[in-house]
Amino acid sequence: MEEYKNFIEKLAKNKEESLYLNSGPEHAGIVLSTIFKNTKSELRIFAQGLKSGVATSDLYLDGLKSFLEKKNGTVKILIQEYSSNEEPKVFNILSYYKFFNKEQVTIKTTQSKVFTKPEKEKIEPKSIHFTTGDDSIFRLEEDIVTFKAFGSFNNKEYTIKLNQIFDEIFESEKSNEIDLLQSFN
């Protein structure tokens, strides 16, 4: 695992355009924490729910906290599943930072899904999740069960497309903001 972590950190440090592959929650945690570390101003996360798997790991949570400590960093999150009775651990962290800067964190629910565009007509499109950092860093999860994903630390074209998809859903009337500060009221 250390070898994979070094490989990912080298790609990020050198801002290499080449794609990396990843599968499994451990690899996903390494990649996502590295994305958080290397994003300068805007992080976008499109996920199922953030209440299990990678989003509960210390590596993920510590990386997210480090990003939020950059006072100029903002996080926008879209989740497909939400229950106010089962708020994920990550919500405590997001609520804390939103309390001090309401513009820094916004999380919304959506029923929207994003799909891959199959190259062959008979292949079913797959639902995907993704995370982007600024306008050049992305990780796209092709298999949301096995965490199979690919990404790059320097691919503006792909990242900008994902950001446009994200922003369109985020700004849609069908996306509803979650009040992270209700526990402070």
C-alpha positions in Angstrom: 0.0 0.0 0.0 2.9 2.3 0.7 4.2 1.9 -2.8 0.8 2.9 -4.2 0.6 5.9 -1.9 4.1 7.0 -3.1 3.1 6.6 -6.7 -0.1 8.7 -6.3 1.8 11.4 -4.3 4.4 11.6 -7.1 1.8 12.0 -9.8 0.2 14.8 -7.8 3.4 16.6 -6.9 4.6 16.5 -10.5 1.1 17.5 -11.8 1.3 14.6 -14.3 -1.3 14.3 -16.9 -1.2 10.5 -17.0 -4.1 8.5 -15.7 -3.9 6.4 -12.6 -6.2 3.4 -11.9 -7.5 2.5 -8.5 -9.7 -0.1 -6.9 -10.7 -1.0 -3.4 -11.4 1.3 -0.5 -7.8 1.6 0.6 -6.7 2.9 -2.8 -9.7 5.2 -2.9 -8.8 6.7 0.5 -5.2 7.3 -0.6 -6.3 9.0 -3.9 -9.0 11.1 -2.3 -6.9 12.3 0.6 -4.2 13.3 -2.0 -6.8 15.1 -4.0 -7.8 17.0 -0.9 -4.2 17.9 -0.2 -3.5 19.1 -3.7 -6.7 21.1 -4.3 -6.2 24.8 -3.8 -9.6 26.3 -3.8 -12.7 24.3 -4.9 -13.5 20.7 -4.1 -16.6 19.0 -5.6 -17.8 15.6 -4.5 -20.7 13.6 -6.1 -21.3 10.5 -4.0 -23.9 8.1 -2.8 -24.1 9.0 0.8 -20.8 9.5 2.7 -22.0 7.3 5.6 -19.9 4.3 5.0 -16.8 3.0 3.2 -14.1 5.4 2.3 -15.9 8.5 3.7 -15.6 7.1 7.2 -11.9 6.4 7.1 -9.4 8.4 9.1 -7.4 9.1 5.9 -10.4 10.6 4.2 -11.6 12.6 7.2 -8.1 13.9 8.0 -7.6 14.9 4.4 -10.9 16.7 4.3 -10.1 18.6 7.5 -6.7 19.6 6.1 -8.4 21.0 3.0 -11.0 22.9 5.0 -8.2 24.4 7.1 -7.2 26.3 4.0 -9.5 29.2 4.7 -10.0 30.0 1.0 -11.1 26.4 0.2 -14.7 25.6 -0.6 -16.5 22.3 -0.7 -19.6 21.5 -2.6 -21.1 18.0 -2.2 -24.0 16.2 -3.8 -25.3 13.1 -2.2 -27.9 10.7 -3.5 -29.0 9.2 -0.2 -29.7 11.1 2.9 -31.6 10.6 6.1 -31.5 13.2 8.9 -31.7 10.3 11.4 -28.4 8.8 10.1 -26.1 11.7 9.5 -22.6 10.5 8.5 -19.6 11.2 10.7 -18.2 13.5 8.0 -21.2 15.8 8.6 -19.8 16.8 12.0 -16.6 18.0 10.3 -18.5 19.8 7.6 -20.9 21.4 10.1 -18.0 22.7 12.2 -16.4 24.5 9.3 -19.7 25.8 8.0 -20.5 27.3 11.4 -17.4 29.6 11.1 -17.8 30.3 7.3 -21.2 29.6 5.8 -19.9 29.9 2.3 -17.1 27.3 2.8 -19.3 24.2 2.8 -22.5 23.4 0.9 -24.1 20.0 0.7 -27.2 19.1 -1.2 -29.2 15.9 -1.9 -30.1 14.9 -5.4 -31.9 12.1 -7.1 -29.9 12.7 -10.2 -27.5 10.1 -11.5 -24.5 10.5 -13.8 -23.8 7.7 -16.2 -20.9 6.6 -18.3 -21.4 6.7 -22.0 -20.8 3.1 -23.2 -18.6 2.8 -26.3 -20.6 -0.2 -27.6 -24.4 0.1 -28.1 -25.3 -3.1 -26.2 -23.5 -2.2 -23.0 -25.6 -0.7 -20.3 -24.5 2.7 -19.0 -23.1 2.6 -15.4 -23.9 5.0 -12.6 -20.7 6.9 -11.5 -19.5 9.0 -8.7 -16.7 11.5 -8.8 -14.5 14.0 -7.0 -12.8 17.0 -8.6 -10.3 19.5 -7.3 -10.2 22.9 -8.9 -10.2 22.6 -12.7 -7.6 20.0 -13.3 -7.8 17.1 -10.7 -10.4 14.4 -10.9 -11.2 10.8 -9.7 -14.1 9.1 -11.5 -15.5 6.0 -9.8 -16.8 3.6 -12.5 -17.9 0.9 -10.2 -19.4 2.2 -7.0 -19.4 -1.2 -5.3 -15.7 -2.1 -5.8 -14.4 1.5 -5.9 -12.9 0.9 -9.3 -11.8 4.3 -10.6 -9.4 6.3 -12.7 -8.3 9.8 -12.5 -5.6 12.4 -13.1 -3.9 15.2 -11.2 -3.6 17.4 -14.3 -6.4 16.9 -16.9 -8.3 20.2 -17.4 -10.4 18.9 -20.2 -11.9 16.0 -18.3 -12.1 17.9 -15.0 -13.9 20.8 -16.5 -16.5 18.5 -18.1 -17.1 16.8 -14.7 -17.4 20.2 -13.0 -20.0 21.4 -15.6 -22.0 18.2 -15.0 -21.7 18.7 -11.2 -22.7 22.4 -11.3 -25.7 21.8 -13.5 -27.1 19.2 -11.0 -26.0 21.3 -8.0 -27.8 24.4 -9.3 -30.9 22.4 -10.3 -34.2 23.0 -8.5 -34.2 19.2 -7.9 -31.2 19.5 -5.6 -32.0 20.4 -2.0 -29.5 21.9 0.5 -29.0 20.1 3.8 -29.0 22.4 6.8 -25.7 21.4 8.4 -26.2 24.0 11.1 -29.5 22.8 12.5 -27.7 21.1 15.4 -26.2 24.5 16.3 -29.6 26.2 16.5 
